[in-house]
Amino acid sequence: MTDGGNNSGKIDPITATKAAEALGVKIYTIGLGNREIVQQMGLPPGYLPDEDTLQQIAQMTGGRYYRADNAEKFKAIYAEIDKLEKTEAVVSKYTEFKELFPWFITGGLVLLLIEMALAQTIFRRLP
């Protein structure tokens, strides 16, 4: 979802679209904005999406361009896109194990050394 303009980064939308096309990514574009409200408020046309660019992006990648000027249409568009594209995602799960046995071995060795040291003092055992 974008307005079709290059407002972030140094790569223009068409170049980014070519990269997505090379990777086999379909792009579904949605133009947001209500022409009537923009005209009523006297706002410049820059407040509306660049529909030509959005249509070109969708066409280049095999996607589709949608126009949404209210919340209901926006929800319907998302529902339609959700029905169109079902891709299985491969999820790799990794488990990191943290071994705790060194703590027990260290504790045991410390106790053993204390016992050996004390056995040479007045705490030694009588036969």
N, C-alpha and C positions, 0 to 999 in steps of 0.2 A: 504494500500500500504506500503510494507516494504521490506527489503532485507532478512527477515527471521531470522536474527541474533538477539541476545539479547544485544542490545546496550543501553538500557534504563530501569532502574528499576531492581528489584531483582527477579521478576517472569519471568521464562523462557517462550518462546512462546507456547510451548506445554501445560504447566500448564494453561496459560491464555486461550488457545483454549478449554481446558476441561471445564473451567468456562463458556465460551461462549456457548459451546455445552449443558451444563446443563440448561442454560437459553433459549435454543432454537434459538440461533442466528446463522444465516448462515454467513460464512466468504468467500468472494471471494478474492483470493490473486492474485496479479499481480507482476510478476518478471520483474524488469527493468534492462536494460543494454544490450550492444551490445558486444557479444563475440569477433567479429572480431576486433573491435576498441580496446578492452582491450588487445588482443594479439598483435596487431600492435604497441601499445604504450608500450608494455613490462610490463604492470601492473600485480601485483599478482592476483590470482583468487579471492581474497577477495573483489574485486571490482564488482564481479558478485553476483547476489542473490543466497541464499541457496535454490535452487529449490526443493530439497527433503523435506525440512521443510515446504516450502510453499505449496507443493502438499499435504503433510500430514495434514496441518491445514485445507485446503479446503475440503479434504476428510472426516475428522472427523466431520465437521459441516454441511455437505451436500452441501457445496458450490462448487466452481470450481476454478482451477488454470489457469491463463492466462500468456502468455509471450509477453512482449512488448519490441521491440528493436528500435522502432522509434516513433515519435510523432503521426503519422497517425494510427498506430496500437493501441497506447494508447487511442486515442479518440474513435476508433471503439470499444475497449473493454469496455470503460465506457458507450457507447451508448447501447451495448448489455446487460450489467448488469442493466442499467436503465430500459430496456424493461422487463427483467426477474423478478425483484422484485418491486412490488407495494404494499406498506404497508400503511394502513391508520394510521395516527398519531393523537392521541387524544391530543388536545391542551386545556389546562385550562387557561383561562384568568382571571386575578384578577385585580380589580380596587380598588385603595386606595383613599378613600375620606378624605379630610382634612376639618374639620368643621371650618368655618370662623365666625360663629355667636358670639362666645365669644368676639371677637374684637369689634363688634358693641354694644353688651350689655355693655361691659366695658366702651366704649366711652359714651354711653347714661347715665350710672350711674355716671360717672365723671361730665358730664354736669349737671345732676340733683343735685348732691351734691354742685357744684359751685352755682347753682341757689338758693339752700336752704341757703347756707352761705351768699350770697349777699343779700338775702331777709332780713337778720338780720342787715344789715348795712344801709348806706345812700341810697342804691339803692332799698330800700323796696318800695312797692306800697302804694300809698295813697288811702283811700276808696272813 
